[in-house]
Amino acid sequence: MALEHQANISDPDSFYEELISCQRDLSEENALLFQARLLLVMANHIGDRKVLSEAMVLARRGLPQR
């Protein structure tokens, strides 16, 4: 399996709205907890360590260090 770099979500606007809606009534701490749980659920679904490592590098790219 290779990491998909092209848009691959059907109806991305609806997906984004659902993602935001899931966090709307949560405190900042619980929203971060939700995001971490969702990440782990999705990582488990993907399962391929090479793909997950590539995704982490891609997600980290361009973010400033402390």
A tleap script that builds the chain and sets N, CA, C and O, in Angstrom:
source leaprc.protein.ff14SB
mol = sequence {
  NMET ALA LEU GLU HIE GLN ALA ASN ILE SER
  ASP PRO ASP SER PHE TYR GLU GLU LEU ILE
  SER CYS GLN ARG ASP LEU SER GLU GLU ASN
  ALA LEU LEU PHE GLN ALA ARG LEU LEU LEU
  VAL MET ALA ASN HIE ILE GLY ASP ARG LYS
  VAL LEU SER GLU ALA MET VAL LEU ALA ARG
  ARG GLY LEU PRO GLN CARG
}
set mol.1.N position { 0.850 -1.171 0.000 }
set mol.1.CA position { 0.000 0.000 0.000 }
set mol.1.C position { 0.896 1.236 0.000 }
set mol.1.O position { 1.893 1.283 0.721 }
set mol.2.N position { 0.549 2.216 -0.795 }
set mol.2.CA position { 1.278 3.479 -0.837 }
set mol.2.C position { 0.399 4.587 -0.262 }
set mol.2.O position { -0.829 4.528 -0.337 }
set mol.3.N position { 1.039 5.581 0.303 }
set mol.3.CA position { 0.294 6.724 0.836 }
set mol.3.C position { -0.317 7.501 -0.321 }
set mol.3.O position { 0.375 7.852 -1.276 }
set mol.4.N position { -1.603 7.766 -0.233 }
set mol.4.CA position { -2.323 8.516 -1.264 }
set mol.4.C position { -2.060 10.005 -1.060 }
set mol.4.O position { -2.363 10.555 -0.001 }
set mol.5.N position { -1.493 10.655 -2.081 }
set mol.5.CA position { -1.182 12.084 -1.982 }
set mol.5.C position { -2.209 12.958 -2.696 }
set mol.5.O position { -2.184 14.178 -2.536 }
set mol.6.N position { -3.099 12.376 -3.466 }
set mol.6.CA position { -4.130 13.121 -4.172 }
set mol.6.C position { -5.412 13.111 -3.338 }
set mol.6.O position { -5.622 12.222 -2.514 }
set mol.7.N position { -6.261 14.109 -3.564 }
set mol.7.CA position { -7.550 14.150 -2.864 }
set mol.7.C position { -8.288 12.835 -3.095 }
set mol.7.O position { -8.427 12.392 -4.235 }
set mol.8.N position { -8.760 12.212 -2.017 }
set mol.8.CA position { -9.329 10.869 -2.124 }
set mol.8.C position { -10.576 10.686 -1.269 }
set mol.8.O position { -11.018 9.555 -1.066 }
set mol.9.N position { -11.148 11.765 -0.767 }
set mol.9.CA position { -12.333 11.684 0.082 }
set mol.9.C position { -13.529 12.149 -0.734 }
set mol.9.O position { -13.546 13.268 -1.248 }
set mol.10.N position { -14.524 11.284 -0.846 }
set mol.10.CA position { -15.733 11.722 -1.541 }
set mol.10.C position { -16.436 12.755 -0.672 }
set mol.10.O position { -16.561 12.570 0.539 }
set mol.11.N position { -16.887 13.820 -1.272 }
set mol.11.CA position { -17.570 14.911 -0.589 }
set mol.11.C position { -16.740 15.440 0.588 }
set mol.11.O position { -17.171 15.348 1.737 }
set mol.12.N position { -15.558 15.992 0.309 }
set mol.12.CA position { -14.670 16.444 1.382 }
set mol.12.C position { -15.266 17.547 2.255 }
set mol.12.O position { -14.965 17.619 3.447 }
set mol.13.N position { -16.107 18.406 1.678 }
set mol.13.CA position { -16.720 19.475 2.482 }
set mol.13.C position { -17.631 18.895 3.560 }
set mol.13.O position { -17.639 19.374 4.694 }
set mol.14.N position { -18.391 17.873 3.210 }
set mol.14.CA position { -19.273 17.219 4.169 }
set mol.14.C position { -18.459 16.504 5.250 }
set mol.14.O position { -18.812 16.533 6.429 }
set mol.15.N position { -17.375 15.867 4.835 }
set mol.15.CA position { -16.496 15.199 5.795 }
set mol.15.C position { -15.935 16.214 6.791 }
set mol.15.O position { -15.934 15.970 7.998 }
set mol.16.N position { -15.462 17.344 6.285 }
set mol.16.CA position { -14.895 18.377 7.153 }
set mol.16.C position { -15.946 18.894 8.137 }
set mol.16.O position { -15.659 19.067 9.322 }
set mol.17.N position { -17.147 19.137 7.650 }
set mol.17.CA position { -18.224 19.619 8.521 }
set mol.17.C position { -18.536 18.598 9.615 }
set mol.17.O position { -18.742 18.969 10.771 }
set mol.18.N position { -18.572 17.313 9.252 }
set mol.18.CA position { -18.828 16.266 10.250 }
set mol.18.C position { -17.706 16.205 11.280 }
set mol.18.O position { -17.959 16.031 12.473 }
set mol.19.N position { -16.464 16.348 10.816 }
set mol.19.CA position { -15.312 16.332 11.715 }
set mol.19.C position { -15.386 17.485 12.712 }
set mol.19.O position { -15.161 17.290 13.906 }
set mol.20.N position { -15.698 18.673 12.229 }
set mol.20.CA position { -15.817 19.836 13.109 }
set mol.20.C position { -17.005 19.668 14.056 }
set mol.20.O position { -16.915 20.003 15.237 }
set mol.21.N position { -18.104 19.154 13.538 }
set mol.21.CA position { -19.311 18.962 14.336 }
set mol.21.C position { -19.064 18.005 15.505 }
set mol.21.O position { -19.620 18.188 16.587 }
set mol.22.N position { -18.240 16.997 15.290 }
set mol.22.CA position { -17.942 16.026 16.355 }
set mol.22.C position { -17.219 16.671 17.535 }
set mol.22.O position { -17.215 16.121 18.636 }
set mol.23.N position { -16.608 17.837 17.307 }
set mol.23.CA position { -15.807 18.483 18.339 }
set mol.23.C position { -16.445 19.759 18.875 }
set mol.23.O position { -15.968 20.335 19.853 }
set mol.24.N position { -17.502 20.189 18.246 }
set mol.24.CA position { -18.078 21.510 18.521 }
set mol.24.C position { -18.404 21.743 19.997 }
set mol.24.O position { -18.146 22.831 20.511 }
set mol.25.N position { -18.959 20.760 20.685 }
set mol.25.CA position { -19.383 20.965 22.076 }
set mol.25.C position { -18.362 20.439 23.085 }
set mol.25.O position { -18.685 20.283 24.263 }
set mol.26.N position { -17.148 20.167 22.642 }
set mol.26.CA position { -16.112 19.641 23.529 }
set mol.26.C position { -15.192 20.752 24.014 }
set mol.26.O position { -14.978 21.745 23.318 }
set mol.27.N position { -14.656 20.576 25.206 }
set mol.27.CA position { -13.618 21.489 25.679 }
set mol.27.C position { -12.384 21.293 24.790 }
set mol.27.O position { -12.298 20.307 24.058 }
set mol.28.N position { -11.441 22.220 24.852 }
set mol.28.CA position { -10.216 22.083 24.050 }
set mol.28.C position { -9.497 20.778 24.388 }
set mol.28.O position { -9.010 20.083 23.496 }
set mol.29.N position { -9.433 20.450 25.671 }
set mol.29.CA position { -8.763 19.212 26.100 }
set mol.29.C position { -9.465 17.975 25.517 }
set mol.29.O position { -8.804 17.062 25.022 }
set mol.30.N position { -10.785 17.947 25.577 }
set mol.30.CA position { -11.517 16.797 25.048 }
set mol.30.C position { -11.498 16.758 23.521 }
set mol.30.O position { -11.552 15.676 22.937 }
set mol.31.N position { -11.422 17.918 22.863 }
set mol.31.CA position { -11.282 17.943 21.406 }
set mol.31.C position { -9.940 17.338 21.004 }
set mol.31.O position { -9.864 16.593 20.027 }
set mol.32.N position { -8.890 17.651 21.744 }
set mol.32.CA position { -7.576 17.054 21.471 }
set mol.32.C position { -7.601 15.546 21.727 }
set mol.32.O position { -6.989 14.779 20.984 }
set mol.33.N position { -8.300 15.128 22.768 }
set mol.33.CA position { -8.447 13.706 23.053 }
set mol.33.C position { -9.205 13.008 21.925 }
set mol.33.O position { -8.813 11.923 21.495 }
set mol.34.N position { -10.287 13.621 21.444 }
set mol.34.CA position { -11.036 13.076 20.314 }
set mol.34.C position { -10.127 12.928 19.097 }
set mol.34.O position { -10.140 11.890 18.436 }
set mol.35.N position { -9.335 13.966 18.795 }
set mol.35.CA position { -8.447 13.918 17.638 }
set mol.35.C position { -7.424 12.798 17.769 }
set mol.35.O position { -7.140 12.095 16.800 }
set mol.36.N position { -6.869 12.631 18.975 }
set mol.36.CA position { -5.897 11.554 19.199 }
set mol.36.C position { -6.545 10.180 19.036 }
set mol.36.O position { -5.960 9.282 18.431 }
set mol.37.N position { -7.748 10.020 19.573 }
set mol.37.CA position { -8.458 8.742 19.426 }
set mol.37.C position { -8.775 8.445 17.968 }
set mol.37.O position { -8.606 7.320 17.499 }
set mol.38.N position { -9.240 9.481 17.253 }
set mol.38.CA position { -9.561 9.302 15.839 }
set mol.38.C position { -8.314 8.922 15.048 }
set mol.38.O position { -8.370 8.048 14.183 }
set mol.39.N position { -7.193 9.573 15.338 }
set mol.39.CA position { -5.942 9.252 14.671 }
set mol.39.C position { -5.562 7.793 14.895 }
set mol.39.O position { -5.156 7.107 13.957 }
set mol.40.N position { -5.690 7.314 16.135 }
set mol.40.CA position { -5.330 5.924 16.435 }
set mol.40.C position { -6.285 4.931 15.776 }
set mol.40.O position { -5.849 3.875 15.316 }
set mol.41.N position { -7.561 5.245 15.724 }
set mol.41.CA position { -8.533 4.385 15.034 }
set mol.41.C position { -8.183 4.290 13.550 }
set mol.41.O position { -8.179 3.202 12.973 }
set mol.42.N position { -7.888 5.443 12.938 }
set mol.42.CA position { -7.567 5.459 11.515 }
set mol.42.C position { -6.228 4.786 11.239 }
set mol.42.O position { -6.088 4.075 10.244 }
set mol.43.N position { -5.237 5.001 12.112 }
set mol.43.CA position { -3.928 4.348 11.952 }
set mol.43.C position { -4.080 2.840 12.051 }
set mol.43.O position { -3.452 2.104 11.290 }
set mol.44.N position { -4.900 2.373 12.971 }
set mol.44.CA position { -5.130 0.936 13.097 }
set mol.44.C position { -5.793 0.385 11.834 }
set mol.44.O position { -5.471 -0.717 11.388 }
set mol.45.N position { -6.714 1.150 11.264 }
set mol.45.CA position { -7.384 0.718 10.033 }
set mol.45.C position { -6.381 0.612 8.878 }
set mol.45.O position { -6.422 -0.344 8.103 }
set mol.46.N position { -5.486 1.595 8.768 }
set mol.46.CA position { -4.467 1.567 7.712 }
set mol.46.C position { -3.502 0.415 7.959 }
set mol.46.O position { -3.254 -0.396 7.067 }
set mol.47.N position { -2.963 0.343 9.163 }
set mol.47.CA position { -2.152 -0.790 9.575 }
set mol.47.C position { -0.740 -0.871 9.015 }
set mol.47.O position { 0.129 -1.445 9.671 }
set mol.48.N position { -0.477 -0.341 7.869 }
set mol.48.CA position { 0.823 -0.446 7.194 }
set mol.48.C position { 1.792 0.573 7.791 }
set mol.48.O position { 1.617 1.779 7.612 }
set mol.49.N position { 2.834 0.082 8.514 }
set mol.49.CA position { 3.760 0.962 9.215 }
set mol.49.C position { 4.512 1.890 8.275 }
set mol.49.O position { 4.784 3.036 8.634 }
set mol.50.N position { 4.850 1.426 7.088 }
set mol.50.CA position { 5.556 2.276 6.135 }
set mol.50.C position { 4.670 3.458 5.727 }
set mol.50.O position { 5.135 4.596 5.677 }
set mol.51.N position { 3.430 3.194 5.445 }
set mol.51.CA position { 2.477 4.249 5.077 }
set mol.51.C position { 2.273 5.203 6.247 }
set mol.51.O position { 2.247 6.419 6.056 }
set mol.52.N position { 2.130 4.669 7.446 }
set mol.52.CA position { 1.930 5.515 8.621 }
set mol.52.C position { 3.140 6.407 8.876 }
set mol.52.O position { 2.984 7.579 9.220 }
set mol.53.N position { 4.340 5.865 8.712 }
set mol.53.CA position { 5.555 6.665 8.888 }
set mol.53.C position { 5.630 7.777 7.849 }
set mol.53.O position { 5.981 8.912 8.175 }
set mol.54.N position { 5.304 7.457 6.603 }
set mol.54.CA position { 5.301 8.465 5.541 }
set mol.54.C position { 4.277 9.561 5.840 }
set mol.54.O position { 4.540 10.741 5.606 }
set mol.55.N position { 3.120 9.174 6.352 }
set mol.55.CA position { 2.074 10.141 6.687 }
set mol.55.C position { 2.532 11.063 7.813 }
set mol.55.O position { 2.251 12.261 7.778 }
set mol.56.N position { 3.234 10.525 8.814 }
set mol.56.CA position { 3.725 11.354 9.910 }
set mol.56.C position { 4.742 12.373 9.420 }
set mol.56.O position { 4.718 13.532 9.834 }
set mol.57.N position { 5.632 11.941 8.543 }
set mol.57.CA position { 6.629 12.861 7.981 }
set mol.57.C position { 5.925 13.964 7.190 }
set mol.57.O position { 6.268 15.138 7.326 }
set mol.58.N position { 4.955 13.597 6.376 }
set mol.58.CA position { 4.210 14.563 5.576 }
set mol.58.C position { 3.445 15.549 6.467 }
set mol.58.O position { 3.444 16.750 6.197 }
set mol.59.N position { 2.806 15.059 7.509 }
set mol.59.CA position { 2.033 15.917 8.413 }
set mol.59.C position { 2.929 16.866 9.190 }
set mol.59.O position { 2.520 17.983 9.508 }
set mol.60.N position { 4.126 16.443 9.494 }
set mol.60.CA position { 5.063 17.258 10.291 }
set mol.60.C position { 5.766 18.329 9.442 }
set mol.60.O position { 6.215 19.352 9.959 }
set mol.61.N position { 5.850 18.070 8.133 }
set mol.61.CA position { 6.592 18.958 7.234 }
set mol.61.C position { 6.083 20.401 7.339 }
set mol.61.O position { 4.886 20.674 7.258 }
set mol.62.N position { 7.044 21.304 7.523 }
set mol.62.CA position { 6.727 22.731 7.532 }
set mol.62.C position { 6.264 23.294 8.870 }
set mol.62.O position { 6.090 24.505 9.004 }
set mol.63.N position { 6.064 22.433 9.857 }
set mol.63.CA position { 5.642 22.931 11.173 }
set mol.63.C position { 6.861 23.419 11.948 }
set mol.63.O position { 7.894 22.749 11.958 }
set mol.64.N position { 6.758 24.566 12.591 }
set mol.64.CA position { 7.907 25.091 13.325 }
set mol.64.C position { 8.198 24.281 14.582 }
set mol.64.O position { 7.292 23.731 15.208 }
set mol.65.N position { 9.455 24.217 14.934 }
set mol.65.CA position { 9.859 23.595 16.194 }
set mol.65.C position { 9.738 24.620 17.297 }
set mol.65.O position { 9.730 25.824 17.038 }
set mol.66.N position { 9.642 24.146 18.535 }
set mol.66.CA position { 9.547 25.094 19.650 }
set mol.66.C position { 10.848 25.823 19.839 }
set mol.66.O position { 10.961 26.663 20.732 }
savepdb mol mol.pdb
quit
